[in-house]
């Protein structure tokens, strides 16, 4: 198996495993906001990984570009939905505690509009490279999205760490 085939397989397995995980959680977790937030978070990962698989193995330039746009719809919302899930898990309900969430949704919507309405600013083109039939070249604003993605994910992990360190050992075992 070549390296590129591992990439295809990893993207497809990620989609399948996340579908199974979402179904498991939806079946077994009690109904409520936490379960719903997890469903949205997992669904964005499934959307990203499934279309990443399609994008990377299709041999048609237009289809590859389209799949690249769709996969980024999922990817754009992964950090936002992750933050929303964690805030719900940590029971952060005050407006001040949710302000970063509103900012995350706002930036996600901004990048979604770029991806759909003016895609050349987000993804300039897809060309044969790195052993793939077609692979994306980022547009001028793509790097800003990557930076926002990592800022939100790092902030969310910081909230999780702060939540773990701020709870009693008995509550930590329950979570």
N, C-alpha and C positions, 0 to 999 in steps of 0.2 A: 504494500500500500504506500503510495506517494504522500508527501507532506500535505499537498493540496487536498487529497482525499480525506486526510485526517480532519482538516478544517471543515469540509462538507459534513462529515460524519458528526463532528462535535456540535455544529450548529443544529443539525437535525435531532440529535440526542437531547440537547438542551431544550428544544421545543417539546419533545415527547415527555421528558421527565417533568417539566414544569406543568404540562397539561395534567399529568397524573397527580402531581402534588396539589394543584388547584382543586381537582375533583375530590381528592382525599380530604382536604381541609373543608371544602364546601359540604361534604357528606358528614364529617365528624365534628366539626367545630359548632358551638352554639351560634344561632343566628345573632347578628349584631354588627355594629360598625367595624369591629376589628376583623371579622371574617370578610366583610365587604372590601375593606381596604387591602387585605391580603389578596383577594381575588383580582382587584384592579392592578396591583403591583405585579402579580404573577402573569396576568394577561398581557401586560406590556412587554414582559420578558419573552413570552411565547410569540407575540407579534414580531418583535425584533429578531429572535433566533430563527423562526420559520422563514421569514423573508430574507434573512441573511443567507440561509441555505439556498433559497431560490436564486437570489442575486448572484451568488458566487459560482453557481454551476450552470446557469443558463448561457447559451452561446449566441444570444441576440442582443445587440447593443441597446435598442430601445426598451426591450423587456428588462434588461439588466438595470438600466437607469430608473425605470418605473419601480422595480422591486427595491432598489436602493432608497428611493423616496419613501416607500411604504415601511421598510425596516426602520427608517429614522423616525417615523411617527411613533413606533413603539419605544425606540431608544430615547427619544426626547422626553418621554414621560416616566421612564424608569426611576430617575432620582426623585422626581416630584411625588410619585406614588409611594416610593420607599419612605420618604420623609413623612408623608401623611400616615402611613401604616405605623411608623415608629411613634409619632406623636399620639396616635390613638392608643397604642400599646402602653405608652408611658402615662396615659391619662392627662395629657397636656391640653386643657380646654380654654384657658384664658386667652383673650385676644392678643395680649403681648406675647404669649408663648406660641401663638399661631401665626404671627406676623411673617416669619421666614417662609411659612407654607404658602401664604398669599403671594409673596415675592417669587417663590419657586413656580407656582402655577402661572403667574404672569410671564415669567421668562420662558417657560415651556410653551405657552400659547404663542409668544412672539416667534420662537424658533419653528413652531409648527407652521405658522403663516409663511415664514421664509421658505420652508421646505416645500410647501404646496403652491403658494402664489408666485414666488420668485425663486425658483429652485436653483438657478445658476449662482446665486449668492451663497447658497448652502452647499450644493454639490455641483461643481462646474461641469464635470463630464465623467464618463466611464470609458476606460481604454484598456486594452490588453496589457497587463503587467503583473509581475510577481508570480507568474505561473497560472494566473486566473484568466479565463476567457475575457472577462471585463472586470475592472476594479475601479473604484471611484477616485477622482481627484477632488480634493476639498475646494469649496468656494472660499471667497475672502472672509466670510463670517463664520465658517465652520469651526475654526479654532476657538472662537469665543464660546461656542456651544460646548466644546470639549472642556474648556475651563469652568464654565458654569456647572456642567455635569459633575466634575470632580469636587468643586466647592460644596455643592449640595450633598454629595455622598459622604465626604469627609465630615461635614457639619453633622449629618445624621448619625454617623458612627460616634462622634463626640457626644451627642445626646444619649446614645445607648450606653456608652461608658459612664457618663455622668449619672445616668439612671441606675446602673448596676452598683456603682460605688456609693450611691446615696440611699440604698435600701438596706433593710435589716437582712441578716443571713436567712431567717425563716422565709421572708417574702421572696428573697432571691431564689431559694429552692423551689418555691411554688411557680415562679415564672420560668 
